[in-house]
Structures are given as structure tokens and as C-alpha cells.
């Protein structure tokens, strides 16, 4: 597991060998394969008569979905001329940074997405934004938007767009049967294209994506 930022709240540090580690391993599609294997073993135990089908489905998901997502993420980050992403969100995206060689800069460095931002963190974000000519940042879908709005007010950032570590789902996502794959392609990937400067917001995501998600509430 990768390390979290240094300034964690005491009750967020975890216990045992996972103390001070980032739990969001599933954001790395290759690490997510372990979850697929674990779930498959559970299903096989419950329904042993369907073991062959369950294992075949798991292998298909890993190769057809997770490997494809991994390749598409890699293409996004390889195409970028910038290797720094500023997030007006909490520290939940380090596995993406580790997997694809990009520096994820969370504005809220602990795991509790309370929206409390220290003046020193704002000053550091200003420096990163200025030095890397950052126009857009990512903001957590299920977090307060106050930090993102603060960046817009106090820096040259002009807009924020959505990112999520799969911490929840919106009602419309459930209605549209969105899962890991759909959230990757409709939420996180378009935002990374934009915040890395690969694409203008209007050219990222499905039709209407930029209008829906620019400075979302």
C-alpha cells in the first residue's frame, strides 16, 4: 500500500501494518484485480456449482474491462505535458499517481473530507498552480465544494471538475447502472484529460459533460 500525506488526523492513521497507508487501492485498475479475485472466491464458496462460470466471468472482467481502463488511463497520462494534478479534494488518489507517474496534489491532505483548509495548504496550492500553469482542478463529487471555490477565488484557476474515489454513487448513476467502468469513463477520465491540459472541457467526456460538471454543486 502507498503512504498517505504526512498530516493525518490521529484517528485516520489505521492500525497494524496498514497504519498511515492509503486504502484506496482500487483506483489502480491492476490492483483492483485482487478485489475481483477476492469477490470471485466468495461467490464460488456460496455457489460452487457455478465455479467455472464465475471464474470465467472474473477473468473476462479483468482482461476486457480493467486492462482496458488501465490502458486508457495510461494513454491520458502519457499524452500530458504536465505531470502535476491539483485536486481541491482529500488525499484519496495517490494510487493513480503511483500507477501512472503523476504527482497528485490534494488540497485537503487528510482522509476526512471536511473542507477545512489550512492557510499553508492554500499557499502551497497557489505555488503549484502558478508554477505549472494550471487552469482547472478536480473536486470531489461527494465532498464539500468550499475548497474548490476557494481556489477559484484566490488563484488563477477558472473552474473545477469532478473526481471520485468511488466513495458513493449518485441517484442517476444507479438509475443508469453505472459501476466501476462507467464512473471511470464518465467522471474521472474526462476530468484528468482537462486538468492535465490534454483537452478543453468542451472536448472531454460525453456530450454535455462540460456544461453538467463545470463548477458543479
VENRA-V633132 format. One record per run of one state. SS is the DSSP state (A for helix, B for strand, O for the rest). FROM is the first residue (numbers start at 0). TO is the last residue. If there is no record, write none. Layout:
# VENRA-V633132
SS&FROM&TO, SS&FROM&TO
This chain:
# VENRA-V633132
O&0&1, B&2&2, O&3&8, A&9&11, O&12&14, A&15&17, O&18&19, B&20&20, O&21&23, A&24&26, O&27&27, A&28&45, O&46&46, A&47&78, O&79&82, B&83&89, O&90&92, A&93&99, O&100&101, B&102&107, O&108&117, A&118&130, O&131&134, B&135&139, O&140&144, A&145&153, O&154&157, B&158&162, O&163&169, A&170&174, O&175&178, A&179&194, O&195&199, A&200&202, O&203&207, A&208&212, O&213&216
